[in-house]
Amino acid sequence: MNKIFPILLLLIIPNISHTCTITSGVITNANDSACYTQPDYYSIKLLKVYLCTSEPGEPTTSSAADLSACHILAESGSSGITVTLEDTSSSTILSGGTFTRVPDGVYTHAYIRLDNVISLKMDKEFENSSVGATGGTGKYCATVAGSGDEKQNGGSTVCSSNDNLNAGIWTSTFTAFAMIDGSTPGSTKVSLTDFFPGKDITMDIFLVGSGGKRIDANANRNTIDYIEATQSFESPVVIEEQKLKSVNIAVGISTGIGIWDSTIGATNTMQFSPGPFVTDITVTNY
């Protein structure tokens, strides 16, 4: 098969459910609440991207995903294909992996595997004062330079009463879903059926361990190796013989960071953690 070079584009999808309310750049936050918005910096490592002619079978705790209707489009070893997004107009040629021309056909879904370590950066003003996970109190909160699993041990933010913060890159080891769709902490699958109103897109996201099997909700968090996701396309991707020039992979991060209160009660403790991205794959023909 011919080698092709997908072009990475940033796709900003408007009117996404569960997004934060933002007025004149100030984010509305409330005690014991959560919302999602676009970070200033978002970096992931793609390990495999498949195109599928029908919806793949999801991974279970006893078996890996059924990818019999899928063909590999991009793959990399454990180092991954690093995708870093910092603005709304950047584009680049993906590198660091192997890209393969998929067979001619009509593709309705993508199946994606990525590393469960996601890096984020954000520095914003909020409507209500919060306590930073590492210290400080005020309406200005930012990520700190560091790494960890903030759902377990905190540490992703600092807050201030003055706009004097310098955001660092927080590298989050993603080990559980919480609050995206009402799931309780410890969930290892989340479905985003109605997450993108006005867009006929659905996404199922899984936390996966050894052998591609989904982690049991009660399993040790440290057994999670990566994240896998099935996503439908709003419009099928059609690959035709002697017409294909390139495959364009767009990544939308409008909900790429979750903003939430990690304490129940009167104190509003600010935390930032990874939110979902959405892909859009199109083709360019000769």
C-alpha positions as CSV (number, residue, x, y, z in Angstrom):
1,M,0.0,0.0,0.0
2,N,1.1,3.6,-0.7
3,K,2.4,5.7,2.1
4,I,0.3,8.8,2.8
5,F,0.8,11.8,5.1
6,P,-2.2,12.9,7.1
7,I,-2.3,16.6,7.8
8,L,-3.2,17.6,11.4
9,L,-5.7,20.5,11.6
10,L,-7.3,22.0,14.7
11,L,-11.1,21.9,14.5
12,I,-13.0,24.0,16.9
13,I,-16.6,22.7,17.3
14,P,-19.0,25.3,18.7
15,N,-22.0,24.9,20.9
16,I,-20.8,21.8,22.8
17,S,-22.8,20.6,25.7
18,H,-21.3,20.8,29.2
19,T,-19.1,23.7,28.2
20,C,-18.2,26.4,30.7
21,T,-20.1,29.7,30.5
22,I,-17.6,32.4,29.5
23,T,-18.4,36.2,29.6
24,S,-15.8,38.7,28.5
25,G,-13.1,36.0,29.1
26,V,-14.2,35.2,32.6
27,I,-15.3,31.6,33.3
28,T,-18.3,31.0,35.5
29,N,-17.6,28.4,38.2
30,A,-19.6,27.3,41.1
31,N,-19.1,25.2,44.2
32,D,-19.4,21.4,43.7
33,S,-19.7,21.8,39.9
34,A,-17.8,20.9,36.8
35,C,-17.6,22.2,33.2
36,Y,-15.4,21.9,30.1
37,T,-13.5,24.4,28.0
38,Q,-10.6,24.8,25.7
39,P,-7.1,24.8,27.3
40,D,-4.3,27.0,26.3
41,Y,-2.1,23.9,25.6
42,Y,-3.1,20.3,25.0
43,S,-0.7,17.5,24.2
44,I,-1.5,13.8,23.6
45,K,0.4,10.8,22.1
46,L,-1.4,8.8,19.5
47,L,-0.5,5.2,19.3
48,K,-2.9,3.9,16.7
49,V,-5.6,5.3,14.5
50,Y,-8.0,3.0,12.6
51,L,-10.7,3.7,10.0
52,C,-13.7,1.4,10.2
53,T,-16.5,0.5,7.8
54,S,-18.9,-0.1,10.7
55,E,-18.9,0.5,14.5
56,P,-16.1,-1.6,16.2
57,G,-17.0,-3.9,19.0
58,E,-16.0,-2.3,22.3
59,P,-13.3,-3.8,24.5
60,T,-14.6,-5.7,27.6
61,T,-12.9,-6.9,30.7
62,S,-12.4,-10.3,29.0
63,S,-11.6,-9.3,25.4
64,A,-10.0,-6.6,23.3
65,A,-12.0,-4.5,20.9
66,D,-13.3,-6.2,17.8
67,L,-11.6,-4.3,14.9
68,S,-12.4,-6.8,12.1
69,A,-14.2,-4.0,10.2
70,C,-11.2,-1.6,10.7
71,H,-7.9,-0.8,8.9
72,I,-4.9,0.8,10.4
73,L,-4.3,4.4,9.2
74,A,-1.5,5.5,11.6
75,E,0.5,3.7,14.2
76,S,3.6,4.2,16.4
77,G,5.5,2.4,19.0
78,S,5.3,3.2,22.7
79,S,6.8,6.6,22.0
80,G,3.6,7.6,20.2
81,I,2.9,10.3,17.7
82,T,2.9,13.5,19.7
83,V,0.1,15.9,18.9
84,T,0.4,19.3,20.6
85,L,-2.2,22.1,20.1
86,E,-1.8,25.7,21.3
87,D,-4.0,27.8,19.0
88,T,-7.0,27.6,16.7
89,S,-5.3,27.8,13.4
90,S,-2.2,25.6,13.5
91,S,-1.5,22.8,11.1
92,T,1.4,20.4,10.6
93,I,2.4,17.2,9.0
94,L,2.2,14.4,11.5
95,S,5.5,12.6,12.0
96,G,7.0,10.0,14.2
97,G,4.8,7.1,13.0
98,T,3.9,4.9,10.1
99,F,1.0,6.0,7.9
100,T,-0.8,3.5,5.6
101,R,-3.2,3.9,2.8
102,V,-6.4,2.1,3.8
103,P,-8.3,0.0,1.2
104,D,-11.0,1.7,-0.9
105,G,-14.3,1.9,0.9
106,V,-16.8,3.9,2.9
107,Y,-15.7,4.5,6.5
108,T,-18.1,5.5,9.2
109,H,-16.0,5.3,12.4
110,A,-12.6,5.8,13.8
111,Y,-11.0,3.8,16.5
112,I,-8.2,5.5,18.3
113,R,-5.6,4.4,20.9
114,L,-3.6,6.9,22.8
115,D,-1.3,7.1,25.8
116,N,-3.2,7.8,29.1
117,V,-0.8,10.6,29.9
118,I,-2.1,14.0,28.7
119,S,-0.4,17.4,29.2
120,L,-2.4,20.6,29.8
121,K,-1.8,24.3,30.4
122,M,-4.3,27.0,31.3
123,D,-4.3,30.4,33.0
124,K,-7.8,32.0,33.4
125,E,-9.9,34.3,35.4
126,F,-13.0,32.9,37.1
127,E,-16.2,34.5,38.4
128,N,-15.9,33.0,41.9
129,S,-12.9,32.7,44.2
130,S,-11.4,29.2,44.5
131,V,-8.6,27.5,46.5
132,G,-5.7,26.2,44.5
133,A,-4.9,22.6,44.9
134,T,-1.3,23.5,45.7
135,G,-2.1,26.8,47.4
136,G,-3.4,30.3,47.0
137,T,-6.9,31.7,46.9
138,G,-8.6,34.0,44.4
139,K,-10.4,34.4,41.1
140,Y,-7.3,33.7,39.0
141,C,-6.2,30.1,38.7
142,A,-3.6,28.3,36.5
143,T,-2.0,24.9,36.1
144,V,1.3,24.3,37.8
145,A,4.3,22.6,36.3
146,G,4.2,19.0,37.5
147,S,2.6,15.7,37.0
148,G,0.3,13.3,38.8
149,D,-3.2,11.8,39.0
150,E,-5.2,14.8,40.2
151,K,-8.2,12.7,40.9
152,Q,-6.2,10.8,43.6
153,N,-3.8,13.3,45.1
154,G,-4.5,16.8,43.8
155,G,-1.8,19.2,42.8
156,S,-2.8,20.6,39.4
157,T,-3.6,24.2,40.2
158,V,-2.6,27.4,42.0
159,C,-4.9,30.4,42.5
160,S,-4.3,34.1,43.3
161,S,-6.4,37.2,44.0
162,N,-4.2,39.0,41.4
163,D,-3.6,38.3,37.7
164,N,0.1,37.4,38.4
165,L,0.3,33.7,37.6
166,N,2.5,32.0,35.0
167,A,0.9,28.7,34.0
168,G,3.0,25.6,33.9
169,I,2.4,22.4,32.0
170,W,0.5,19.9,34.1
171,T,1.0,16.3,32.9
172,S,-1.9,14.2,34.0
173,T,-2.0,10.4,34.3
174,F,-5.6,9.7,33.3
175,T,-7.0,6.9,35.4
176,A,-10.7,7.3,35.8
177,F,-13.7,9.1,34.3
178,A,-15.8,11.3,36.5
179,M,-18.5,13.9,35.9
180,I,-18.4,14.0,32.1
181,D,-21.7,12.2,31.8
182,G,-22.6,11.7,35.5
183,S,-20.2,8.7,35.8
184,T,-18.9,8.1,39.3
185,P,-15.1,8.1,39.9
186,G,-13.7,4.7,39.0
187,S,-15.6,4.4,35.8
188,T,-13.6,2.9,32.9
189,K,-16.0,3.7,30.1
190,V,-17.9,6.8,29.2
191,S,-20.3,7.4,26.4
192,L,-20.7,10.9,24.8
193,T,-23.8,10.4,22.8
194,D,-25.2,13.9,23.3
195,F,-22.0,15.7,24.0
196,F,-21.9,17.5,20.7
197,P,-25.3,19.0,20.0
198,G,-25.9,20.0,16.3
199,K,-23.3,17.4,15.4
200,D,-24.2,13.8,14.6
201,I,-21.2,12.4,16.4
202,T,-21.0,9.8,19.1
203,M,-18.0,8.7,21.1
204,D,-17.3,5.8,23.5
205,I,-14.1,6.1,25.5
206,F,-12.4,3.2,27.4
207,L,-9.5,2.8,29.9
208,V,-7.6,-0.2,28.7
209,G,-4.9,-2.5,30.2
210,S,-3.0,-5.6,29.3
211,G,-4.0,-7.3,26.0
212,G,-6.3,-4.5,25.1
213,K,-8.9,-5.5,27.6
214,R,-11.0,-2.8,29.4
215,I,-10.0,-2.3,33.0
216,D,-12.5,-3.5,35.6
217,A,-13.9,-0.5,37.5
218,N,-12.6,-2.0,40.8
219,A,-9.1,-2.8,39.4
220,N,-5.9,-1.1,40.5
221,R,-5.6,2.3,38.7
222,N,-1.9,1.5,38.0
223,T,-2.9,-1.3,35.6
224,I,-4.3,1.2,33.0
225,D,-2.0,1.4,30.0
226,Y,-3.8,3.6,27.5
227,I,-7.1,5.1,26.4
228,E,-9.1,3.8,23.5
229,A,-12.1,5.5,21.8
230,T,-14.7,4.7,19.1
231,Q,-16.0,7.7,17.3
232,S,-18.6,8.0,14.6
233,F,-18.2,10.5,11.7
234,E,-20.8,13.1,10.9
235,S,-20.2,12.3,7.2
236,P,-18.7,9.0,6.0
237,V,-15.0,9.1,4.8
238,V,-14.9,7.7,1.2
239,I,-11.6,6.3,-0.1
240,E,-11.5,5.8,-3.9
241,E,-8.9,4.2,-6.1
242,Q,-6.5,6.6,-7.9
243,K,-8.1,9.7,-6.4
244,L,-6.7,9.8,-2.9
245,K,-4.0,12.5,-2.3
246,S,-4.0,12.8,1.5
247,V,-6.0,12.1,4.7
248,N,-6.7,15.1,6.9
249,I,-7.1,14.4,10.6
250,A,-8.7,17.3,12.6
251,V,-8.6,17.3,16.3
252,G,-11.0,19.5,18.3
253,I,-10.2,20.5,21.9
254,S,-13.1,22.8,22.7
255,T,-13.7,20.6,25.7
256,G,-10.1,19.6,26.2
257,I,-9.9,20.6,29.9
258,G,-12.2,19.9,32.8
259,I,-12.7,22.5,35.5
260,W,-14.1,21.0,38.7
261,D,-14.4,21.3,42.5
262,S,-12.5,18.4,44.1
263,T,-14.1,18.9,47.5
264,I,-17.7,18.5,48.6
265,G,-18.9,21.3,50.8
266,A,-18.5,25.0,51.2
267,T,-14.9,25.2,50.0
268,N,-14.4,25.5,46.2
269,T,-11.1,23.7,45.5
270,M,-10.1,24.3,41.8
271,Q,-8.8,21.3,39.8
272,F,-8.0,20.9,36.1
273,S,-8.0,17.6,34.4
274,P,-8.1,16.2,30.8
275,G,-11.4,16.6,28.9
276,P,-12.4,14.8,25.7
277,F,-11.2,15.7,22.2
278,V,-13.1,14.9,19.0
279,T,-11.6,14.0,15.6
280,D,-12.8,14.7,12.1
281,I,-11.2,12.9,9.2
282,T,-11.6,14.0,5.6
283,V,-9.8,13.2,2.3
284,T,-8.2,15.3,-0.3
285,N,-8.4,13.9,-3.8
286,Y,-6.4,14.6,-6.9
